[in-house]
Amino acid sequence: MVALDPNKDMNSVLGNSIRLELSPRKVERSATRSTEAKPHSRLLVSLTDHQFRTSFPRRRNRDNRPGRLERADMRRPKVGRRRAVATAFAVALAACAPTMQAGQKALSAQHTVRSSNGETATPSPPKIDVILSPADDIQAKVDASPAGTVFLLKAGVYRQVSFTPKDEQVFIGERGATLNGAKVIQGWRFRDGYWVLDGIPDTQGSNRKPVNDLFIGGVLHERVPLLDQLGPGKWYVSRGRAHVVDDPDGQLTEVAVTARAIDGGESKNVVIRNLIIEKYATAAQDGAVFLSGTKDWRLIDLTVRFNHGGGVRSGHGLRITGGRYNWNGELGIGGSGDGVLVEGVEIAFNNYARYPWDWEAGGLKFVRSHGYTVRNCDIHDNAGVGIWPAIRNFDAVLEDNRVYRNLGIGIQYETSYGGTIRNNLVAENATDGRPWPWSSNILLQNSRGADVYNNVVVVDRGGGAGIGMMQTDFTKYERPGFSRLHTVDNLVHFNTVIHMGGVGINGSFVDWGADFVRGNRFSHNHWVSSLDSELTWEFAGQKMKWPEWRAKHEPDGRSTATADPGSYWTY
């Protein structure tokens, strides 16, 4: 577990190389310590120079039917078939071109079309209508331009900017174009052993937490409630006077003052691409990019960081592809909305403001949605839950993600209906010492009809839980017209759960309404542990060891005790 230190420079942390390797079949070791791996599924995650390279074999059928990972799925189709598919795609693209919306123009540069003769053609980049510079009033330019206008933001810092786009407008940033919600502050003086500055804003946000963060030389400083708690990398504010011990002389000092960078209002089909959005005084359960009333927006390759509350608050039809949503004070991405897709992003090191994670903090949390999809994302080292669907989500899909080293539960599927959790790596989460079932890597809480399969779950050496279900009293959250919030009809199957240490637990936990727990099944899972382990399974309040668990609840499951669980998982 890597501690989340708000004083560390993000680049110094993310620049480290990390290698995760999964081998669900046993690796035989010779006396000379050489290894020879049998055929196996493998997942590699590399964080080198901030670039991710992943390889994960897919299931033969990407529907809700169970299936094993097969190396045959990794074979490339024949050349003729590839060319035929590419040709069909080119014809379809040409037919649709006359009716493309202006909001889609910025996406065209991402596609390369291969024709039947093997030649490639890249559509022209979108025509730029308005060029913006840091000295411009962006909102005034937006107001003076019609729907569908394409803006190019030149490189530079757009300080204390906040704007609301019109329908189908497109905003593309040059490399280094930065929306910055902080103002530069000057006039520090040394007094009574501290550097002090008057006139500092002190705005209260959610949970009565102040939202104005201080940056000295680009480094975020931790706010402390008492003067005698001051130290390097910390600051204290009383009646508008800031105190620090770090010498700010000759360094850029900034304090976050602007609440939001982009407020989407009720706009539709807007595209935001290649921008850095940082240092906004955003409250918790809010977002520096606030899209709750919007529809069909696209966020492409953004870097959203160092905002005090949430990075993004989602709306209906939102597509977030690529980019990094790191080092935000409460949450990387949050909100609600139907048909939302989050794909290929990194969400890491969030909740530096230390909001209670069992309230709302960590990587990604969404509520009241239909068909919310999180795919192929790296969600790690958040001081809270990794992925958290909560409160009446229907048919969410969480697939092909890497969710690891989060302080809270890796994937917590709470008070929701249906849903598919498949092909994820969920490793070494929930390490803050909370009791079962809050120590689960995957937890189904008061949810029904979830399908959990083909995941690899790794439990930290210090103990904890792999996959758990939980039934608790949520009657006060039930609403007319919705099914009761009971843990029923969930299926957990074809998963590999690896306990690196000697203790751990899996199964279902009930602290209320045991009569309502029904239809939950475990099937064809593989449980891996050390030779001296004392794993426990629980079902509806009854704890048991493997022989009893297998006889009563999972006759088709298997358990492997090995002297080296690391042969299944190398980290």
C-alpha positions, 0 to 999 in steps of 0.5 A, spaced: 500 500 500 502 506 498 500 512 502 496 518 499 501 524 501 498 530 498 505 533 499 508 529 494 509 532 487 504 527 482 509 527 477 514 524 482 509 518 484 506 517 477 513 516 474 515 510 478 515 503 474 510 498 477 509 491 474 503 487 476 503 480 473 497 475 474 498 467 473 492 463 475 495 457 473 501 454 478 508 456 476 513 450 477 519 452 480 526 448 479 531 448 484 535 453 480 529 458 481 528 458 474 521 459 472 517 456 466 509 458 466 504 453 463 499 456 459 495 462 463 491 468 462 496 474 463 495 481 465 500 486 465 500 493 467 506 498 466 506 505 469 512 508 466 512 515 463 505 515 465 503 511 459 499 504 460 500 498 456 495 493 458 494 486 455 488 482 457 485 476 453 477 477 452 472 472 453 469 469 447 462 471 448 461 478 451 454 477 454 452 475 460 453 468 459 459 465 463 465 463 459 473 461 460 478 466 458 481 462 452 488 464 448 484 463 442 481 469 443 487 473 442 488 471 435 488 476 430 482 475 424 485 473 417 487 479 413 481 478 408 476 479 414 480 485 417 480 489 410 472 487 409 471 490 416 475 496 414 472 497 407 465 497 410 466 502 416 469 506 410 463 506 406 459 507 412 463 513 415 462 516 408 455 515 408 454 519 415 459 524 413 453 529 411 449 529 417 455 529 422 453 534 428 458 539 429 460 536 436 463 530 433 468 534 428 473 534 434 473 526 434 474 525 427 482 526 427 482 519 432 480 515 426 484 512 421 480 508 415 484 502 412 481 501 405 481 494 401 488 496 397 491 497 404 492 504 404 490 509 410 486 515 410 486 520 416 480 525 416 482 532 416 482 535 423 476 540 424 476 547 422 478 552 427 473 558 428 475 561 434 482 562 437 483 563 444 489 566 448 489 566 456 488 574 455 481 573 452 474 573 456 472 566 454 465 566 456 464 573 452 467 569 446 462 563 447 456 568 448 458 572 441 459 565 437 453 560 435 452 553 437 457 549 433 463 553 434 470 550 434 475 554 439 482 552 439 485 554 446 492 556 445 498 554 450 498 558 457 494 559 463 487 561 463 487 563 470 480 564 474 476 562 468 469 559 468 464 558 462 458 555 460 458 553 453 452 553 447 450 546 444 455 543 440 461 547 441 468 544 441 473 546 445 480 543 443 487 545 447 494 546 445 499 542 449 499 546 455 493 549 455 491 550 462 484 552 466 486 554 473 482 556 478 487 559 483 489 567 484 496 569 485 497 572 492 503 576 494 506 580 500 508 575 505 512 577 511 515 574 516 512 575 523 513 571 530 516 565 527 511 564 521 510 567 514 504 570 514 499 573 509 492 577 510 486 577 505 486 570 504 479 567 502 476 562 507 470 559 503 466 553 507 463 547 502 460 540 504 461 538 511 463 545 513 470 543 510 474 549 507 475 549 499 481 554 498 487 550 497 494 553 497 500 552 493 507 554 494 511 553 488 506 548 485 506 544 491 499 543 494 499 544 502 495 541 507 491 545 511 491 544 519 486 546 524 491 549 529 497 553 529 501 549 533 500 543 528 504 547 522 510 544 519 513 543 512 508 542 507 502 545 511 498 551 512 493 555 517 488 560 516 485 564 521 480 570 520 483 571 513 490 570 515 495 565 512 501 562 516 506 557 513 513 555 515 515 554 508 519 560 505 515 563 499 520 568 497 521 567 490 516 562 489 509 562 485 504 562 491 496 561 489 490 560 492 484 556 489 478 561 489 474 559 483 468 554 484 468 551 477 472 551 471 466 549 466 458 549 468 455 545 462 448 548 464 443 544 460 447 544 453 448 538 449 453 535 444 459 539 447 466 536 446 472 538 451 479 536 449 486 536 451 485 541 457 488 541 463 483 543 469 486 544 476 486 548 482 479 550 483 475 551 489 470 545 488 466 543 494 465 536 495 459 532 491 461 538 486 465 538 480 470 542 477 467 540 470 459 540 472 455 537 467 449 534 471 444 538 467 447 536 460 446 531 455 451 527 450 457 531 452 464 528 450 471 529 455 477 527 451 484 526 454 483 531 459 488 532 465 483 534 471 487 535 478 488 538 484 481 541 485 478 541 492 472 537 491 470 532 485 474 533 478 467 531 474 460 531 475 457 527 470 450 528 466 446 523 461 450 520 455 457 523 458 463 519 454 469 520 458 475 517 454 482 517 456 485 522 460 487 523 468 483 524 474 488 524 479 489 528 486 482 531 487 480 533 494 474 528 494 473 524 488 475 523 481 469 522 477 462 522 480 454 524 479 449 520 475 446 519 468 443 514 463 448 511 458 454 514 461 461 511 459 468 512 462 473 508 458 481 508 458 482 513 464 486 513 470 483 515 476 488 515 482 491 519 488 484 522 490 481 524 496 487 528 499 482 533 503 480 526 507 473 526 506 470 520 510 470 515 504 464 511 507 460 517 505 463 519 499 470 519 497 475 516 493 476 514 485 469 514 482 462 514 485 455 514 481 448 514 483 441 513 480 443 511 473 441 506 467 447 503 463 453 506 466 459 503 464 466 503 466 471 500 462 479 499 461 480 504 467 486 504 472 483 506 478 488 506 484 491 509 490 485 513 492 483 514 499 477 511 499 473 506 494 475 505 487 469 504 483 462 505 487 455 504 484 450 506 489 443 508 490 438 505 484 443 504 479 440 499 473 444 494 469 451 498 470 457 494 467 464 494 470 469 490 465 476 490 464 479 495 469 485 494 474 482 496 481 488 496 486 491 499 492 485 503 494 484 505 501 477 503 501 473 497 498 475 496 491 468 495 487 462 496 492 456 495 488 450 498 493 443 498 493 443 497 485 439 492 480 442 488 475 449 489 473 455 486 470 462 486 474 467 482 469 474 481 467 477 486 472 483 485 476 481 487 483 487 487 488 490 489 495 484 494 496 480 495 503 487 496 507 485 500 512 483 495 517 475 495 517 472 489 519 468 484 515 465 485 510 467 492 509 474 489 508 472 486 501 475 487 495 468 486 491 462 487 495 455 487 493 451 491 498 443 490 498 443 489 491 440 484 487 441 480 480 448 482 479 453 477 475 460 477 478 465 473 473 472 472 470 475 477 475 481 476 479 481 478 486 488 479 490 487 480 498 493 483 501 497 479 506 495 483 512 488 479 511 481 482 509 476 479 504 476 477 497 468 477 495 463 479 499 455 480 499 452 484 505 445 485 507 443 491 512 437 495 514 436 500 508 429 500 509 429 508 510 432 509 503 427 504 499 422 508 494 415 506 492 415 503 485 422 500 486 424 493 488 426 492 496 433 493 497 435 486 499 441 482 497 438 477 493 439 473 486 446 475 485 451 470 482 458 470 483 462 465 478 468 463 475 472 468 479 479 467 482 480 469 489 488 469 491 489 470 499 496 472 499 496 471 507 494 466 512 487 469 514 481 471 510 474 471 509 469 470 503 461 469 502 455 473 505 454 477 511 447 479 514 446 483 520 439 485 518 433 481 515 436 474 514 429 472 511 430 476 505 436 473 503 435 468 497 437 466 491 445 468 492 449 463 489 457 462 488 459 457 483 466 455 479 470 459 483 477 458 485 480 460 492 487 460 492 491 460 499 497 459 503 498 452 506 497 454 513 492 459 511 485 459 515 480 461 510 473 462 512 467 462 508 460 465 511 453 464 508 447 468 511 450 468 518 453 461 518 461 461 518 465 455 516 471 452 513 472 449 506 469 442 506 463 445 509 462 450 504 464 446 498 459 441 500 453 446 502 454 452 497 459 450 492 460 443 490 463 445 483 468 450 486 475 448 488 480 450 493 488 450 492 493 451 498 500 452 496 506 454 499 507 460 494 501 464 493 505 469 489 506 463 483 499 465 482 500 473 482 507 477 482 507 484 484 
